Amino acid sequence: MINTTILPFDAIWLPDTYIYNSREETERYINVVVTTNFWKGERGAEIKFMYPALYRTSCMLDIRYFPYDQQECKLTISSWTSSKSDIDYEAEFNSVNLDNFIPNEEWIEKFVCCPEPWVLLEAVLVVRRKPLYYIVNLVIPTSVITMVAVTGFFTAASTSSERREKLSLGIDSLLAMSILMMMVSEQMPTTSDYVPLFGLFYLTIIFVIFIGTLFTAFILNIHLQKVYARPVSPLISFIFLNKVASCLKMCPPTMLHELWEETGVHFGRPKNKRLVSK
């Protein structure tokens, strides 16, 4: 009495089952296991395809939250030539057996085509990226460079030197951020549908450092007016000593007040001199 036997795949009829979104041929057969309960008075037989296979499929990636992203890849399995009246696909299990799954270092639909109903068996794979590599090699160095650059912009200015170090610090920080952004672009998948979170982070940091460097160059230019004995223009003096100082609730030092009294200038404006009759 034989209930189970192994046959070559070409000895019986096999349905033309394919993965619709596969990037290569998916029809692979070796042998099939045929199990029947004929001796128990039941008709029909169960056929199992027991074969290893590697499939390559295409999936849409949502990298808005890279490297903290979670991806879903759908595998659509069906027949090319047979409708539901000929072949009906059903999933035996609601989940996938992960006993033989090899961990990865980076990763922890219906349509109208025919008048007859068509069966599509869909398997959804959900993978989540491990962000530790990107945090250690990209996030932490970027944060340190940003803090150093921003802190350097707020260091006290000198009245005896030109203080070109701030400008050099800003340019060096921009260069370092550009190199890190190149590393990020090489790691990320290329897409034009979304701007990843990492890309927004780097663009924001580069913009902040650029604004700081721009203001540093502007202040250095004003400081050089003293070196070349050039007076500050009344417009710049009025904007910074009147408007900006008032918004920031800042008062000029006593030495500057005395200088204004001597030169007849008050908060960027010429002070009205009173005529004293003798």
C-alpha positions as CSV (number, residue, x, y, z in Angstrom):
1,M,0.0,0.0,0.0
2,I,1.6,3.2,-1.2
3,N,0.1,6.6,-0.1
4,T,3.0,8.9,-1.0
5,T,5.5,8.8,-3.9
6,I,7.9,11.2,-5.6
7,L,7.6,11.9,-9.3
8,P,9.6,14.0,-11.7
9,F,7.9,17.3,-12.4
10,D,7.4,16.6,-16.1
11,A,5.4,13.4,-15.4
12,I,2.2,15.3,-14.4
13,W,0.4,18.4,-15.4
14,L,1.6,21.6,-13.6
15,P,-0.1,25.0,-13.6
16,D,1.8,27.9,-15.1
17,T,2.3,29.8,-11.8
18,Y,4.4,32.9,-11.9
19,I,5.4,35.8,-9.7
20,Y,4.0,38.8,-11.6
21,N,6.4,41.4,-10.3
22,S,9.5,39.2,-10.7
23,R,12.6,40.5,-12.5
24,E,13.5,37.1,-13.9
25,E,12.0,33.7,-14.8
26,T,10.2,32.2,-11.7
27,E,9.1,28.8,-13.0
28,R,11.5,26.3,-11.3
29,Y,10.6,22.7,-10.7
30,I,12.7,19.7,-9.6
31,N,10.4,17.0,-8.3
32,V,6.9,16.8,-6.8
33,V,5.6,14.8,-3.8
34,V,2.2,13.2,-4.6
35,T,0.1,12.1,-1.6
36,T,-3.3,10.3,-1.9
37,N,-5.9,8.9,0.4
38,F,-7.3,6.5,-2.2
39,W,-6.9,3.5,0.0
40,K,-9.0,5.2,2.6
41,G,-11.9,5.6,0.2
42,E,-11.2,9.2,-0.7
43,R,-10.6,10.6,-4.1
44,G,-8.1,13.1,-5.3
45,A,-4.4,13.6,-4.3
46,E,-2.3,16.3,-2.8
47,I,0.7,17.5,-4.7
48,K,3.6,19.4,-3.1
49,F,6.4,21.2,-4.9
50,M,9.4,20.7,-2.6
51,Y,12.3,22.8,-4.2
52,P,14.6,25.6,-3.2
53,A,14.5,28.8,-5.2
54,L,15.7,32.4,-5.2
55,Y,13.5,35.1,-6.6
56,R,14.2,38.7,-7.5
57,T,11.3,41.0,-7.5
58,S,10.8,44.8,-7.9
59,C,9.2,46.9,-5.1
60,M,8.5,50.6,-4.6
61,L,10.6,52.0,-1.8
62,D,9.4,54.8,0.5
63,I,12.6,56.4,1.8
64,R,11.1,59.4,3.4
65,Y,12.2,58.2,6.9
66,F,15.6,56.7,5.8
67,P,17.4,55.2,7.7
68,Y,14.4,54.7,10.1
69,D,12.3,53.3,7.3
70,Q,10.1,50.2,7.1
71,Q,9.4,48.7,3.6
72,E,6.6,46.5,2.4
73,C,7.3,44.3,-0.7
74,K,4.3,42.6,-2.2
75,L,4.7,39.3,-4.1
76,T,1.8,38.7,-6.6
77,I,1.5,35.0,-7.5
78,S,-1.0,33.8,-10.1
79,S,-1.3,32.0,-13.5
80,W,-0.8,33.6,-16.8
81,T,-3.3,31.6,-18.8
82,S,-5.9,30.1,-16.4
83,S,-8.7,32.0,-14.7
84,K,-10.5,31.2,-11.4
85,S,-12.7,28.6,-13.2
86,D,-9.6,26.6,-13.9
87,I,-7.2,27.3,-11.0
88,D,-8.0,28.7,-7.6
89,Y,-5.1,29.9,-5.4
90,E,-5.3,29.8,-1.7
91,A,-2.7,30.4,1.0
92,E,-2.2,27.4,3.3
93,F,-0.8,29.6,6.1
94,N,-1.4,33.3,7.1
95,S,2.3,33.8,8.0
96,V,5.6,32.8,6.7
97,N,7.8,30.2,8.5
98,L,11.1,32.0,9.4
99,D,12.9,29.0,10.9
100,N,15.3,29.0,8.0
101,F,15.5,32.7,7.5
102,I,19.0,34.2,7.4
103,P,19.1,37.6,9.2
104,N,20.4,40.5,7.2
105,E,22.8,43.0,8.5
106,E,20.7,46.0,7.2
107,W,17.1,44.8,7.3
108,I,15.3,43.3,10.3
109,E,-3.5,44.1,-6.0
110,K,-6.4,43.6,-8.1
111,F,-6.7,44.8,-11.7
112,V,-9.2,44.5,-14.6
113,C,-7.9,42.6,-17.5
114,C,-10.3,39.9,-18.4
115,P,-14.1,39.1,-18.3
116,E,-13.6,36.1,-16.0
117,P,-12.6,36.5,-12.3
118,W,-8.9,36.1,-11.8
119,V,-7.2,34.8,-8.7
120,L,-4.1,36.6,-7.3
121,L,-2.2,35.2,-4.3
122,E,-0.4,38.1,-2.6
123,A,2.4,37.8,-0.1
124,V,3.6,40.9,1.7
125,L,7.1,41.1,3.1
126,V,7.7,43.7,5.7
127,V,11.3,44.7,6.5
128,R,12.7,47.4,8.8
129,R,16.2,48.9,8.4
130,K,18.7,48.8,11.3
131,P,19.8,52.4,11.8
132,L,22.8,51.8,14.1
133,Y,25.3,52.0,11.2
134,Y,24.0,55.3,10.0
135,I,23.7,56.8,13.5
136,V,27.4,56.0,14.3
137,N,28.9,56.9,11.0
138,L,26.7,59.8,9.8
139,V,24.3,61.2,12.5
140,I,26.8,61.6,15.3
141,P,29.7,63.1,13.2
142,T,27.2,65.5,11.6
143,S,25.8,66.6,14.9
144,V,29.3,67.2,16.3
145,I,30.4,69.2,13.3
146,T,27.2,71.3,13.5
147,M,27.6,72.0,17.2
148,V,31.3,73.0,16.6
149,A,30.3,75.3,13.7
150,V,27.4,77.0,15.5
151,T,29.4,77.4,18.7
152,G,32.3,79.0,16.7
153,F,30.0,81.5,15.3
154,F,29.0,82.7,18.8
155,T,32.5,83.1,20.1
156,A,33.5,86.6,21.2
157,A,34.9,88.9,18.5
158,S,38.2,90.6,18.8
159,T,38.8,94.3,18.4
160,S,42.5,93.9,17.7
161,S,42.5,91.3,15.0
162,E,40.5,90.5,11.9
163,R,39.2,87.2,13.3
164,R,39.3,85.3,10.0
165,E,39.1,82.0,11.9
166,K,35.3,82.1,12.0
167,L,35.1,82.4,8.2
168,S,37.6,79.5,7.9
169,L,35.5,77.4,10.3
170,G,32.3,78.0,8.3
171,I,34.0,77.0,5.0
172,D,35.5,73.9,6.5
173,S,32.2,72.9,8.1
174,L,30.4,73.3,4.7
175,L,33.1,71.1,3.1
176,A,32.8,68.4,5.7
177,M,29.0,68.4,5.4
178,S,29.2,68.2,1.6
179,I,31.4,65.1,2.0
180,L,29.0,63.5,4.5
181,M,26.1,64.2,2.2
182,M,27.8,62.5,-0.7
183,M,28.2,59.4,1.5
184,V,24.5,59.5,2.3
185,S,23.5,59.8,-1.3
186,E,25.6,56.7,-2.1
187,Q,23.8,54.7,0.6
188,M,20.2,55.8,-0.3
189,P,18.2,54.3,-3.1
190,T,17.6,56.8,-6.0
191,T,14.1,58.1,-6.2
192,S,12.4,61.4,-7.1
193,D,9.0,60.7,-5.4
194,Y,10.1,61.6,-1.9
195,V,12.8,63.6,-0.1
196,P,14.3,61.4,2.6
197,L,14.5,62.6,6.2
198,F,18.2,62.3,6.1
199,G,18.4,64.6,3.0
200,L,16.2,67.2,4.7
201,F,18.4,67.0,7.8
202,Y,21.6,67.6,5.9
203,L,20.1,70.4,3.8
204,T,18.9,72.2,6.9
205,I,22.3,71.9,8.6
206,I,24.1,73.1,5.4
207,F,21.7,76.1,5.2
208,V,22.3,77.0,8.9
209,I,26.1,76.9,8.4
210,F,25.8,78.8,5.2
211,I,23.8,81.6,6.9
212,G,26.3,81.7,9.8
213,T,29.3,81.9,7.3
214,L,27.5,84.6,5.3
215,F,26.9,86.8,8.4
216,T,30.5,86.2,9.5
217,A,31.8,87.4,6.2
218,F,29.5,90.5,6.5
219,I,30.7,91.3,10.0
220,L,34.3,90.8,9.0
221,N,33.9,93.2,6.1
222,I,32.5,95.8,8.6
223,H,35.4,95.2,10.9
224,L,37.9,95.7,8.1
225,Q,36.5,99.2,7.6
226,K,38.3,100.2,10.9
227,V,41.6,98.7,9.7
228,Y,41.5,100.8,6.5
229,A,40.1,103.9,8.4
230,R,36.9,103.9,6.5
231,P,33.7,105.0,8.3
232,V,30.7,102.7,8.5
233,S,27.9,103.8,6.2
234,P,25.0,105.5,7.9
235,L,22.6,102.9,6.6
236,I,24.4,100.0,8.2
237,S,25.0,101.9,11.4
238,F,21.3,102.8,11.6
239,I,20.1,99.2,10.9
240,F,22.4,97.5,13.4
241,L,22.7,100.1,16.1
242,N,19.1,101.2,16.0
243,K,16.7,98.6,14.6
244,V,18.6,95.4,15.4
245,A,19.7,96.6,18.8
246,S,16.2,97.6,19.7
247,C,14.7,94.3,18.7
248,L,17.3,92.4,20.7
249,K,17.0,94.7,23.7
250,M,20.7,95.6,23.6
251,C,22.2,98.8,24.9
252,P,25.5,100.1,23.5
253,P,28.5,100.2,25.9
254,T,29.5,103.4,27.7
255,M,32.6,103.8,25.6
256,L,30.5,103.8,22.4
257,H,28.2,106.4,24.0
258,E,31.1,108.7,24.7
259,L,32.4,108.2,21.1
260,W,29.0,109.2,19.8
261,E,29.0,112.3,22.0
262,E,32.3,113.3,20.5
263,T,31.4,112.7,16.9
264,G,27.9,114.0,17.1
265,V,26.3,110.6,16.1
266,H,23.5,108.9,18.1
267,F,22.4,105.4,17.1
268,G,23.5,105.8,13.5
269,R,22.0,109.3,13.1
270,P,23.7,112.7,13.3
271,K,23.0,114.3,16.6
272,N,21.4,117.7,16.4
273,K,23.9,120.2,17.8
274,R,22.5,123.0,19.8
275,L,24.0,126.4,19.3
276,V,25.2,128.1,22.4
277,S,25.3,131.9,22.2
278,K,28.1,133.7,24.0
